[in-house]
Amino acid sequence: MKRRHFIHFNIAGFTFYDGPVAFKSLEIGSQLKLAYEPENKYDPKAVAIYLEDLKLGYIPRNENSPVSKLLEMGY
């Protein structure tokens, strides 16, 4: 099966959150969790990215609209 991607971006806040701690565990194909944060005071469309319990950062504000909408709809 050919791999495809929906969106391409750099993780915002990677060095501020747990990105440096998780870096050695990250590899292509790592299962990541997305968490929609509609109550985020800085961005109502915020989508956080996690590797297990480690917060890697966020989908950048200028890229998060389609992903936040999908998460809001339950996908």
C-alpha positions in Angstrom: 0.0 0.0 0.0 1.3 3.4 -1.0 1.7 5.8 2.0 0.1 9.2 1.5 -0.1 12.2 3.8 -2.8 14.7 4.4 -0.8 17.7 5.6 2.9 18.6 6.0 4.1 20.9 8.8 6.8 21.4 11.4 5.5 20.8 15.0 5.0 24.2 16.7 6.6 24.3 20.2 8.6 21.1 19.7 11.5 22.3 21.8 9.3 24.0 24.3 7.3 20.9 25.2 8.5 17.3 25.4 9.9 17.1 21.9 13.5 16.8 22.9 12.7 14.1 25.5 10.7 12.1 22.9 13.1 12.7 20.0 15.0 9.4 20.3 11.7 7.4 20.4 10.3 9.1 17.2 10.6 7.3 13.9 8.7 7.1 10.7 5.5 5.4 11.4 5.3 6.2 15.1 1.7 6.3 16.4 0.9 9.8 17.5 -2.3 11.1 19.2 -4.0 14.3 18.3 -5.9 16.2 20.9 -8.3 19.0 19.9 -8.2 21.9 22.4 -11.2 24.1 21.6 -10.8 25.8 25.0 -7.2 26.8 24.3 -7.0 30.6 25.1 -4.5 31.2 22.3 -6.1 29.3 19.5 -9.7 27.8 19.5 -8.6 25.4 16.7 -5.5 24.2 18.6 -4.5 20.6 18.0 -1.9 19.1 20.3 0.3 16.2 19.3 1.3 13.5 21.7 3.7 10.5 21.6 2.2 8.3 24.4 2.0 10.8 27.4 4.7 13.2 26.0 3.3 16.4 24.5 5.4 17.1 21.3 3.7 20.5 20.6 1.0 21.6 18.2 -0.1 21.7 14.6 0.8 25.2 13.6 -2.0 27.7 13.7 -1.9 28.4 10.0 -2.3 24.6 9.2 -4.6 23.3 12.0 -8.1 24.3 10.6 -8.9 21.1 8.6 -7.5 18.8 11.3 -9.4 20.5 14.1 -12.6 20.3 12.1 -12.1 16.6 11.6 -11.4 16.1 15.3 -14.4 18.2 16.2 -16.6 16.0 14.0 -15.4 12.9 15.9 -12.8 11.5 13.5 
